[in-house]
Amino acid sequence: MNELSKSGRAGAARRPRSPEATRQDIIDVATREFAENGLSGARVDEIAAKTGSSKRMLYYYFGDKEGLYVAVLEEAYRRVRTTEAQLDLEHLPPVDALRRLVEFTFDHHHANEPFIRLVMIENIHHADYLARSKTIQQLNVSAIGQIERLYRRGLDDGVFRAGLTAIDLHWQINALCFFHVSNRATFSRIFRVDLSSKKAVAARRAQVVEMVLRNVLKSSS
């Protein structure tokens, strides 16, 4: 490597990160720490060390450890809701839109175990920290609104049965997709089956989609 290349790399290494990049890096590392160790078990010193920051910098951005934890929750929900909003469900027939939503939720939860663990941890805390965030409340209001519009279109087209609410659908979809990740280890150990194999995941995904559709579709009889 010539001296010019070395100099360029050294300059890049010394170049300070933007405040937003630093903040995002802290949130990314803190997400893993909180998901692995919980709110009480995660250590600010460890998060600071892994981000090349200081406790003082973390407190500058987030106020305290609990403030950082709330920011992690907000980012986790923001990511799923932002991607969910890009599914373009409005331009799909209701049945196809519902199938796409279920498949997306299953795939997201399967690929984002830290998100599942964070939700489980927050339930241990009775959602006390989630309640502090207006951001999370607003994000989930938009998610329910999307399902309400989808369900109404299905009713108008005569393909969905009456008597359900958007909360009902949101609950069922997330319950099935969530349980697939949250209880995978215990089910695999108790029943001595490998629920993490590609074949098992594909089968579970198809079953979840079918269960939701069977619950929502109007009976042909």
C-alpha positions in Angstrom: 0.0 0.0 0.0 1.5 3.4 -1.0 1.8 6.3 1.3 -1.0 8.2 -0.3 -3.4 5.3 0.4 -2.3 5.1 3.9 -2.7 8.8 4.4 -6.2 8.7 2.9 -7.3 5.8 5.2 -5.9 7.6 8.2 -7.7 10.7 7.3 -11.0 8.8 6.9 -10.4 7.1 10.3 -9.9 10.5 12.0 -12.9 12.1 10.3 -15.5 12.6 13.0 -18.9 11.1 12.5 -22.0 13.2 12.2 -24.1 13.5 15.3 -26.9 11.6 13.6 -24.5 8.8 12.6 -23.2 8.6 16.2 -26.7 8.5 17.6 -27.7 5.8 15.2 -24.7 3.7 16.0 -25.4 4.0 19.7 -29.0 2.9 19.1 -27.9 -0.1 17.0 -25.5 -1.3 19.6 -27.9 -0.6 22.5 -30.6 -2.6 20.6 -28.4 -5.7 20.8 -27.5 -5.1 24.4 -31.0 -4.6 25.6 -32.4 -7.5 23.6 -29.7 -9.8 25.0 -29.6 -8.6 28.6 -32.8 -6.7 29.3 -33.1 -3.2 30.7 -31.6 -4.1 34.1 -28.8 -6.3 32.7 -27.6 -4.0 29.9 -24.6 -1.8 30.9 -24.1 1.7 29.6 -20.4 1.3 30.0 -20.5 -1.7 27.6 -22.6 0.2 25.1 -20.3 3.2 25.2 -17.2 1.0 24.7 -18.7 -0.9 21.7 -19.5 2.4 20.0 -16.3 4.2 20.8 -18.3 6.7 22.8 -18.4 7.8 26.4 -21.1 7.5 29.0 -21.2 11.3 28.9 -22.0 11.3 25.2 -24.7 8.7 25.7 -26.3 10.8 28.4 -26.0 13.9 26.2 -28.0 12.2 23.4 -30.5 10.2 25.5 -30.6 11.7 29.0 -30.1 8.4 30.9 -30.2 4.6 30.5 -34.0 4.6 30.5 -34.0 7.3 27.8 -31.7 5.2 25.7 -34.0 2.2 26.2 -37.1 4.2 25.1 -35.1 5.4 22.0 -34.3 1.8 21.1 -38.0 0.8 21.4 -39.0 3.7 19.2 -36.4 2.8 16.5 -37.5 -0.9 16.6 -41.2 0.1 16.0 -40.3 2.8 13.5 -38.4 0.3 11.3 -41.2 -2.2 11.1 -43.9 0.4 10.6 -41.9 2.3 8.0 -41.3 -0.8 5.9 -44.9 -2.0 6.5 -46.2 1.3 5.1 -44.2 0.7 1.8 -46.1 -2.6 1.0 -48.5 -0.7 -1.3 -51.4 -2.7 0.0 -53.9 -0.1 -1.2 -53.3 -1.1 -4.8 -53.8 -4.9 -4.3 -57.1 -6.8 -4.1 -58.1 -7.2 -0.4 -57.2 -10.9 -0.2 -53.8 -10.4 -1.9 -53.2 -7.4 0.3 -54.0 -9.4 3.5 -51.8 -12.2 2.4 -48.9 -9.8 1.7 -49.3 -8.2 5.1 -49.2 -11.5 6.9 -46.2 -12.7 4.9 -44.4 -9.5 5.6 -45.1 -9.7 9.3 -43.9 -13.3 9.5 -40.7 -12.5 7.6 -40.0 -9.4 9.6 -40.4 -11.2 13.0 -38.4 -14.2 11.8 -35.5 -12.1 10.7 -35.5 -9.7 13.7 -35.3 -11.7 16.8 -34.0 -8.7 18.8 -37.3 -7.0 18.1 -39.2 -9.9 19.5 -37.0 -10.0 22.6 -37.5 -6.3 23.1 -41.2 -6.6 23.0 -41.1 -9.5 25.5 -38.8 -7.5 27.8 -41.2 -4.5 27.6 -44.1 -6.7 28.5 -42.2 -7.8 31.6 -42.1 -4.1 32.5 -45.9 -3.9 31.8 -45.2 -1.5 28.9 -44.3 1.3 31.3 -41.5 2.6 29.1 -43.5 2.2 25.9 -46.2 4.4 27.5 -43.7 7.2 27.7 -43.3 7.4 23.9 -45.8 9.3 21.9 -43.9 8.2 18.8 -44.7 4.6 19.3 -48.3 5.3 19.9 -48.5 7.3 16.7 -46.7 4.7 14.7 -49.1 2.0 15.7 -52.2 4.1 15.1 -51.1 4.3 11.4 -50.6 0.5 11.3 -54.2 0.0 12.6 -55.5 2.5 10.1 -53.9 0.6 7.3 -55.6 -2.6 8.4 -59.0 -0.9 8.9 -58.9 0.4 5.3 -57.9 -3.1 4.0 -60.7 -4.8 6.0 -63.3 -2.3 4.8 -62.3 -2.9 1.2 -62.7 -6.6 1.8 -66.2 -6.1 3.3 -67.2 -3.9 0.4 -66.0 -6.5 -2.1 -67.9 -9.2 -0.3 -64.9 -11.4 0.4 -64.3 -10.7 4.1 -66.8 -11.7 6.8 -68.3 -9.1 9.1 -67.8 -8.9 12.8 -64.0 -8.3 13.0 -62.0 -5.2 13.9 -58.6 -4.0 12.9 -57.4 -4.7 16.4 -58.6 -8.3 16.0 -56.7 -8.8 12.8 -53.6 -7.1 14.1 -53.7 -9.3 17.2 -54.1 -12.5 15.3 -51.4 -11.8 12.7 -48.8 -10.7 15.3 -49.7 -13.4 17.8 -49.0 -16.2 15.2 -45.9 -14.6 13.8 -44.6 -13.6 17.2 -45.0 -17.0 18.8 -43.1 -18.6 15.9 -40.0 -16.7 17.1 -40.6 -16.3 20.9 -41.3 -20.0 21.6 -39.2 -21.6 18.9 -36.5 -22.7 21.2 -38.8 -24.3 23.8 -41.0 -26.0 21.3 -38.0 -27.4 19.5 -36.5 -28.7 22.7 -39.8 -30.1 24.2 -41.0 -31.8 21.0 -37.5 -32.6 19.6 -38.1 -31.0 16.3 -36.1 -28.5 14.4 -38.4 -25.5 14.0 -35.5 -23.4 12.7 -34.9 -25.4 9.5 -35.8 -23.7 6.2 -38.4 -26.4 5.5 -40.0 -25.9 8.9 -40.0 -22.1 8.6 -41.6 -22.2 5.1 -44.3 -24.6 6.4 -45.0 -22.4 9.4 -45.2 -19.3 7.2 -47.7 -21.0 4.9 -49.8 -22.2 7.8 -49.9 -18.8 9.4 -51.1 -17.2 6.2 -53.8 -19.9 5.8 -55.0 -19.5 9.3 -55.4 -15.8 9.0 -57.2 -16.0 5.7 -59.5 -18.7 6.9 -60.5 -16.5 9.8 -61.2 -13.5 7.7 -62.6 -14.8 4.4 -66.4 -15.1 4.1 -67.6 -18.7 4.0 -68.7 -19.9 0.6 -71.5 -22.1 2.1 
